[in-house]
Amino acid sequence: MERVKDLGVTVAVLLGGAIFLLVGCLESTQFARLTVQGVALGMVYGSLALALVLIYQATHVINFAQGELAMFTTYIAYQLIQWGLSYWEAFFATLAIGFVLGVVLQVTVIRPVQHRSVVATVIVTIGLFLLIDGIVSWRWGGQLLSIPSPFGPPSASYDVGGVLIEHLWVGTVVVVLVSLAAVWGLFRFTKLGLAMRAAALRPAAASLAGVRVDVMLAIGWGLAAVLGAVAGLLAEPNTSFFLDPSFMQPILVYAFAAAALGGLESPVGAVVGGIAIGVFQILMTGYVPEIGSNLQLPFSFAVLLVILLIKPNGLFGRAQVQRV
Amino acid sequence: MRRNGLAVVSLVVVAAVLALLPFVLSGYNTYLGAGVGIFFIAILGLNILTGYTGQISIGHGAFMAIGGYTTAVLSRDHHTNLILTMLLAFAFCFVAGLLFGLPALRLSGVYLALATFALALSIPYLTLQWSTYLGGSGGVHTSETKSNVWLYGVAWSAAAVLFALAWLILRGRVGRAFRAVRDSEIAAIASGVEIGIYKTLAFAISAAFCGVAGSLYVMWLDGFAQPQEFGIDLSLSLLVGAAVAGLGSLWGILAGAVFISLLPKISTSVPIIGSDHGRSVVYGVLVIVVMLALPGGVAGLLARSLSGGLNRESNTVKLPESSSQ
């Protein structure tokens, strides 16, 4: 009963937000434009948030290196394009490299500590954060690099009933939706996906049923790295026009916020949370000039904290019941 | 009892060496020694929270920033005595830690880590926003700067006082409660430990320690409090230092402090670790290696070699178990 009531509140909040946005979009073209931009940015957050949730669900650990991993794969894509690949060739090659990277990291550095404690695992991911940051700054730091957008020049827009919507935003939304559909399909319809869900939900029972839990966890890390790579590649044209080794750090915080808002355990929640945060952020900076670029991050963080205080397990999360 | 005796003797020896060092060292090396003392205090503070209470914080650089700006602003506007500002930084950060620790109560484990991470990333932006008071990217400058020997003396005196304070807190009733919270929240509640009070208290104490470290850090940086000095790198390096030192033990902190304060000062002519990026790589690799191969850090190593030498059963320092699930 409690669960149903909780869900009711969540649905009411989301419905209220949706109605507010819809009315706003009908009233003002500026509002509509900002909303679409916010949705595109939110998709980027959602994709990275989903990567965090995939790992959290399976191991109850947050991967603090997720953003830096995404940044690293974006630099790899840059390098591939420099070597003569087209954008989309580089895109898919990068996803493959990201997968391998994720699997290798899980097997080499995460697996040995993951049974020890959350603190130990989190510290190892912080070590990865520093390591990746150092490698990328070393190899590519201090240069103005950028990846040409695959969706045409930055100003190219569609005109939808007087609202100018950039190609980039539409492209971002489509790419993220396709990757989400692919991940959902994998979990829902394939045997591998079933085994992965089993390994995350009941590791002991799954291994008794013949699922190789360790392998599943490694594949989970690989998948998370792929989602992160998608987020990184799309974040670059959406947030800044230049690559910088720290460009994923604020995005990681927003993705954390999205995942926490959604409840850390819920893939749907991560994406919805991402969109909510993206729209909120863009509308806020568009309409409340007092919150300039300096206050964006602290303000979003404060709002998140308030939400977490009211609903500590996020919008879609379940209250944790612990058996003693 | 023999173990306690050994601890006292080694403490006295280390304290004596530290007290004599400024008479031997050159001016610049004394300055570096003061830096070690400052990071000693910060790691000590973080260790009380993460090592003893099992609550992970990735944002203690934020409390150093609060302490540092307290000192800089008071000194700039009111020419307050720097030692007094250090005490005020302790008090302010204690309160700030309480205020942050209260909502953090509802955020256990990873949620807390997330919140502190966001806090650490936010602080530099806040100092830019209130640039009228906090000087923007140029920072705030204290009205006076001190000599290297003064810095060394004050930093290590503060370190000694705070070390004693931490030891007193951790050995008694409060410390037992902290460790009970770390090892199992449920068992702690069942034994009558008010976990809310102790978690908040641990947060406030560790924030206050980091506030003092931040205050000294500003004096150490020639009196400049600048946002870029208090970025996420600072918070992460504190965690690196605590991991190297060994979580949940007081005996490795000196090694952790030496490591994170001296590594960035190595000459840029040295290959790899001479550059910022190379250092970041070294930090990363080392943290991972320590966590994989040496979970107790330097403290664990010390304990192991001691118990081996005295032919006792192994007495390694255990990492805190997760308290969050």
Chai-1 contact restraints between the chains, C-beta under 6 A:
chainA,res_idxA,chainB,res_idxB,connection_type,confidence,min_distance_angstrom,max_distance_angstrom,comment,restraint_id
A,H60,B,Q325,contact,1.0,0.0,6.0,A-B,restraint_1
A,I62,B,V110,contact,1.0,0.0,6.0,A-B,restraint_2
A,V109,B,I288,contact,1.0,0.0,6.0,A-B,restraint_3
A,P112,B,L292,contact,1.0,0.0,6.0,A-B,restraint_4
A,V113,B,M291,contact,1.0,0.0,6.0,A-B,restraint_5
A,S117,B,L319,contact,1.0,0.0,6.0,A-B,restraint_6
A,S117,B,E321,contact,1.0,0.0,6.0,A-B,restraint_7
A,S117,B,S322,contact,1.0,0.0,6.0,A-B,restraint_8
A,V118,B,G109,contact,1.0,0.0,6.0,A-B,restraint_9
A,V118,B,S322,contact,1.0,0.0,6.0,A-B,restraint_10
A,V118,B,S324,contact,1.0,0.0,6.0,A-B,restraint_11
A,V119,B,I56,contact,1.0,0.0,6.0,A-B,restraint_12
A,V119,B,P320,contact,1.0,0.0,6.0,A-B,restraint_13
A,A120,B,M291,contact,1.0,0.0,6.0,A-B,restraint_14
A,A120,B,L319,contact,1.0,0.0,6.0,A-B,restraint_15
A,V122,B,I56,contact,1.0,0.0,6.0,A-B,restraint_16
A,V122,B,A113,contact,1.0,0.0,6.0,A-B,restraint_17
A,I123,B,A243,contact,1.0,0.0,6.0,A-B,restraint_18
A,I123,B,M291,contact,1.0,0.0,6.0,A-B,restraint_19
A,V124,B,I288,contact,1.0,0.0,6.0,A-B,restraint_20
A,V124,B,M291,contact,1.0,0.0,6.0,A-B,restraint_21
A,I126,B,L239,contact,1.0,0.0,6.0,A-B,restraint_22
A,G127,B,G284,contact,1.0,0.0,6.0,A-B,restraint_23
A,G127,B,V287,contact,1.0,0.0,6.0,A-B,restraint_24
A,G127,B,I288,contact,1.0,0.0,6.0,A-B,restraint_25
A,L130,B,S280,contact,1.0,0.0,6.0,A-B,restraint_26
A,L130,B,Y283,contact,1.0,0.0,6.0,A-B,restraint_27
A,L130,B,G284,contact,1.0,0.0,6.0,A-B,restraint_28
A,L131,B,V281,contact,1.0,0.0,6.0,A-B,restraint_29
A,L131,B,G284,contact,1.0,0.0,6.0,A-B,restraint_30
A,D133,B,S280,contact,1.0,0.0,6.0,A-B,restraint_31
A,G134,B,H277,contact,1.0,0.0,6.0,A-B,restraint_32
A,G134,B,S280,contact,1.0,0.0,6.0,A-B,restraint_33
A,G134,B,V281,contact,1.0,0.0,6.0,A-B,restraint_34
A,S137,B,H277,contact,1.0,0.0,6.0,A-B,restraint_35
A,W138,B,H277,contact,1.0,0.0,6.0,A-B,restraint_36
A,V253,B,A118,contact,1.0,0.0,6.0,A-B,restraint_37
A,V253,B,L121,contact,1.0,0.0,6.0,A-B,restraint_38
A,F256,B,L114,contact,1.0,0.0,6.0,A-B,restraint_39
A,N294,B,Y125,contact,1.0,0.0,6.0,A-B,restraint_40
A,N294,B,L128,contact,1.0,0.0,6.0,A-B,restraint_41
A,N294,B,Q129,contact,1.0,0.0,6.0,A-B,restraint_42
A,L295,B,Q129,contact,1.0,0.0,6.0,A-B,restraint_43
A,L297,B,S122,contact,1.0,0.0,6.0,A-B,restraint_44
A,L297,B,Y125,contact,1.0,0.0,6.0,A-B,restraint_45
A,P298,B,S122,contact,1.0,0.0,6.0,A-B,restraint_46
A,P298,B,Y125,contact,1.0,0.0,6.0,A-B,restraint_47
A,P298,B,L126,contact,1.0,0.0,6.0,A-B,restraint_48
A,F301,B,A118,contact,1.0,0.0,6.0,A-B,restraint_49
A,F301,B,S122,contact,1.0,0.0,6.0,A-B,restraint_50
A,L309,B,P103,contact,1.0,0.0,6.0,A-B,restraint_51
A,L309,B,R106,contact,1.0,0.0,6.0,A-B,restraint_52
A,P312,B,R106,contact,1.0,0.0,6.0,A-B,restraint_53
A,V324,B,I186,contact,1.0,0.0,6.0,A-B,restraint_54
